[in-house]
């Protein structure tokens, strides 16, 4: 599966080798989870906003008596929504072989796509880190100096 970006005679890059190792482990280690998007997020959030407001009103906590209650309601509606969606996502996971069977992917095209995406993102992550790496030694020196100064001041 290791393909070279230049030509077939170039040695594969480290990112391509690690991507290949990850894809080889994918039947055991890769899962696909559901994620609810768009209006589904709003529908469930609105449901929990109403539920929380009703439950609190039954207990005497209303927006009229507590002007900041809406912030509490919204925050907890978000938490309950995420609890539901995360719980459903975790209980309905699909492994790579199941997805390949469901999609009829006999040639493992999905694995090649995953490998390509992994290799590209690994390369990007390494490039982004390398672009910022020149500044790290100076930042470490500053932190050490500040730590020593705090230690000497005490």
N, C-alpha and C positions, 0 to 999 in steps of 0.2 A: 504494500500500500504506500510505501514511502516514495514520494515523487519529488524530484528536484525542481526548484523554480527556474534554473537556467537550462540544463540539458540532462540527458540520461547518464552522463559520465561524471557529473559533479557529485561529491559526497553529500548525503542528506544533512540538512542543518539540525542542530540540537533540538530546535522546536519541533521539527518534523518527526524526529525520533521519539520524543516524549509524547507527541500527539498520537503516534502509532501505538505506543505502550498503553495510553489511555483508552484508545479504541479497542485494543485487544481485551482490556478489562471491562469494556462496556456491557457485555451480556450480564455480568454480575453487579457492576457498580453504577450503571446509568439507569435512571428512572425518569419517566415522563409523568408530570403531574398536571392536574387541571388548574386553570387560573380563570376566575370570573372577571370579566372586564366590562367597561362601559356602563350601560343602564342597569345591569345587574347589581353593580356596586351601589348605585343610588337607590334602587328599589329596597335592598336589604337595609341600607343605612336609614332610609325613611321609616321602614317598619320598626326598627329598634328605637328610633327617636320617639315615635308614637307610643311604643310599649313602655319605654322608660318614663316618659312624661305622665302617662296614665298611672303607672305604678307609684310614682312619687306623689302625684296629686291625691291618690287614695290615702296617702300617709300624711297629707297636709302640706307637702312641699310643692308650691306652684310658682309660676313665673311672676305672678303678681306680688307674692310675698318675698321672693328671692330673685332679684333681677339678674344675678349671675348664673342662675340655674341652667340657662340655655347652653352655656359653655360646658357645663358638667354633662348635660344630656348629649351634646354633640360628641364630646370626647369618649363617653362610654358607649355611644352607638357605634363609633368607629371601632372600639375594642371588641365589642360583641360581633360586629360584621367580620372582622379579621379572624376572630375565634372560629366562627362558622366556616368561612371559606378555607382557612388553613386546615381545620379538622377534616373537611370533605376532601381537600387536595391530598392530605396525607393518607386518608383511608382508601383512596382510589388511585393508586400508582400503577403505572404500566412499565414493564421492563422492555428493553430493546427488542428481544425476540418476539414479544407479543405485538409490538408496534409493527415490526416487519411482517408478521403474519397478517395483521389487520389491513395493512396497506398493500399486501401482495408484493413486497420488495424482495424478490427472490435473488436479485443480483447484489444485494447489500448496498444499494445506492445511498441509502440514508447513512450508513457507516462512513462512506467516502465523504459525504457532505459534512458529517460531524468531524471527521478527521481534518478536513480542509479548514473548517471554522476554528477548530482548536489550534491548529498550527498558525493560522493567521492572527488569532487573538494572543497566542503566546508571543509571537514576534512583536506585535504591537505593544504588549505589556513590557517586554524587554527594552524596546526602543524608547518608550516613555520614561522608564526608569533611568536608562542610560543618559537621556537628555538632561535629567535633573541630578545625576550622580556627582557631577563636578562640584556642586555646591554643598554636598553632604559633609565632607571633612571639615570645612569651615564652620558649619552649623554644629557639628559634634564638639569642635574646639570651644565654641561659644558656650555650649551647654556645660562642658566640663569646667570652664572658667567661672561661670555663674554658680555652679555647685560648690566649687572650692571657696569662692567668695562668701557664700552663705555659711559654709562650714567654719571659715575663719572669723566671721562676724559674731558667731555664737559663743 
